[in-house]
Amino acid sequence: MILLAFGFLVFGLSAAVAYKPVVIIHGLKQAATSLRDIDGYIKADHPGTQVNVLELYQKAESYEAPMFKQVQDFGEAIKKISDANPGGFHLIGFSQGGLIARGVLETVPNLNIDTFISLSSPQMGQYGDIASVRKYFPHALTKFLHDLLYTKRGQLLSFSGYWMDPLHVDSYRRSSKYLAYLNNETTAGDHVADSFQWKSNFLRVQKLVLIGGPQDGTINPWQSAHFGYWRDCDKALDTIVPMQQQNVYLEDSFGLRTLDSQGRIVIITVPNTNHTMMHRDQNVVRSAVIPHLT
């Protein structure tokens, strides 16, 4: 009888576990339905979890809207979820969605954010001959992309907002209308006042989980998922500078060094996994993502 009562007590405690809501932002040229696998794994392992896969800027719209416009609309949706959950929520951003998520965290004040999981997202930028570029520009033009993307019109394409050309860093800092702002690297004077508030907003994150891997095949360089990137240069791309040696870290320009010093950053390297499988492979999701959704 005592054992039976104890069993009911354990069952009752287990059933009473309440998981924080999860918000997921899809990647470039994806629809929300493409995230059904990660959605399902979370619900299976954490029964009762409210998973919100936001249905905004799907497929072609994810290319054709500037990043800050997407951040504004995703931010409005996320703020409503945050306000309804004062106990906190988790945010997952896949690929371009990870940069949108970060933009929301920096620009929207007073979010009740617990964990931000950046899943195979080019947080320090993207560069190279990739599919998103070939959709709009012939291969022969890729070497001149800084002349095309670092223009007012070029910056209207989403991926141009986080195009970081290490061979033309001055052009990036002068012309980028997204990543240079998030990193507080822009030379635009109108961002100085915002930068302090954005940093304060970002530091509300309780834990930052950075997931990437060498067989990604899309994020270039793959270390960008961990805030690493090529050394600024004018000739050859031969050295990757890790997060802790990046100027944005050393200067703590948006809070990265502060988070790290407080033990609030988790870096996970996923081997032998293609970019498109990062949110589909149950082993990746169950080992690298779900343990942080507590």
Buried (B, 14 or more C-beta within 10 A) or exposed (E): EEEEEEEEEEEEEEEEEEBBBBBBBBBBBBBBEBBEBBBEBBBEBBEEBBBBBBEBBBEEEBBEBBBBEBBBBBBEBBBEBBEEBEEBBBBBBBBBBBBBBBBBBBBBEEBBBBBBBBBBBBBBBBBBEBEBBEEBBEEEEBEEBBEBBBEEEBBBBBBBBBBBBBBBBEBBBEBBBBBBBBBBBBEEEEBEEBBEEBBEBBBBBBBBBBBBBEEBBBBBBBBBBBBBBBEBEEEEBEEBBEBEEBEBBEEBBBBBBBBBEEEBBBBBBBEEBBBBBBBBBBEBBBEBBBEBBE
